[in-house]
Amino acid sequence: MQHSLDRVGIRQATAVDASRLGKLLALLFAQEVDFKPDTRRQLRALRLILSQPNIGHIYCATKGNSVIGMVSILFTVSTAEGGRAAWLEDMVVHPDWRGRKIGGQLLHEAINRVRAAGCTRITLLTDSTNRAAIQFYEQAGFIRSGMIPLRLHL
């Protein structure tokens, strides 16, 4: 799909954006190995983050009135780092807008905001088979960890 070259905006998301962000998460979870889209759950989590900035922040890429990408950051405390740290929880750009450096703009904004919030580390998970995502994050300075994720669903 062709789009004009007008500038894409990056801004902090608000509660008004929740349903549009939920649609982006449905796209993300449809391609991830460990997760499945569940609109009700995703909207509940989005509203929780958006209403409590101490939990995290969501930044969105916009074109006109459309939300075309998003990145969510969650805050925690790292005993290893001795202070605040962050999780990059979700990152997705609508397929029609990929390949235009929008993901890089979102990631750059998230990194700057996390640094300004006093965090000393950002951690993320991506599918081990998603070579494009791994390359994208490594080019942004992320390094592979020797640790492996384990989950217990409750």
Secondary structure in CASP SS format (residue, H / E / C, confidence):
PFRMAT SS
TARGET T0000
AUTHOR 0000-0000-0000
METHOD secondary structure of the structure
MODEL  1
M C 1.00
Q C 1.00
H C 1.00
S C 1.00
L C 1.00
D C 1.00
R C 1.00
V C 1.00
G E 1.00
I E 1.00
R E 1.00
Q E 1.00
A C 1.00
T C 1.00
A H 1.00
V H 1.00
D H 1.00
A H 1.00
S H 1.00
R H 1.00
L H 1.00
G H 1.00
K H 1.00
L H 1.00
L H 1.00
A H 1.00
L H 1.00
L H 1.00
F H 1.00
A H 1.00
Q H 1.00
E C 1.00
V C 1.00
D C 1.00
F C 1.00
K C 1.00
P C 1.00
D C 1.00
T H 1.00
R H 1.00
R H 1.00
Q H 1.00
L H 1.00
R H 1.00
A H 1.00
L H 1.00
R H 1.00
L H 1.00
I H 1.00
L H 1.00
S H 1.00
Q C 1.00
P C 1.00
N C 1.00
I C 1.00
G E 1.00
H E 1.00
I E 1.00
Y E 1.00
C E 1.00
A E 1.00
T E 1.00
K E 1.00
G C 1.00
N C 1.00
S E 1.00
V E 1.00
I E 1.00
G E 1.00
M E 1.00
V E 1.00
S E 1.00
I E 1.00
L E 1.00
F E 1.00
T E 1.00
V E 1.00
S E 1.00
T C 1.00
A C 1.00
E C 1.00
G C 1.00
G E 1.00
R E 1.00
A E 1.00
A E 1.00
W E 1.00
L E 1.00
E E 1.00
D E 1.00
M E 1.00
V E 1.00
V E 1.00
H C 1.00
P H 1.00
D H 1.00
W H 1.00
R C 1.00
G C 1.00
R C 1.00
K C 1.00
I H 1.00
G H 1.00
G H 1.00
Q H 1.00
L H 1.00
L H 1.00
H H 1.00
E H 1.00
A H 1.00
I H 1.00
N H 1.00
R H 1.00
V H 1.00
R H 1.00
A H 1.00
A C 1.00
G C 1.00
C C 1.00
T C 1.00
R C 1.00
I E 1.00
T E 1.00
L E 1.00
L C 1.00
T C 1.00
D C 1.00
S C 1.00
T C 1.00
N C 1.00
R H 1.00
A H 1.00
A H 1.00
I H 1.00
Q H 1.00
F H 1.00
Y H 1.00
E H 1.00
Q H 1.00
A C 1.00
G C 1.00
F C 1.00
I C 1.00
R C 1.00
S C 1.00
G C 1.00
M C 1.00
I C 1.00
P C 1.00
L C 1.00
R C 1.00
L C 1.00
H C 1.00
L C 1.00
END
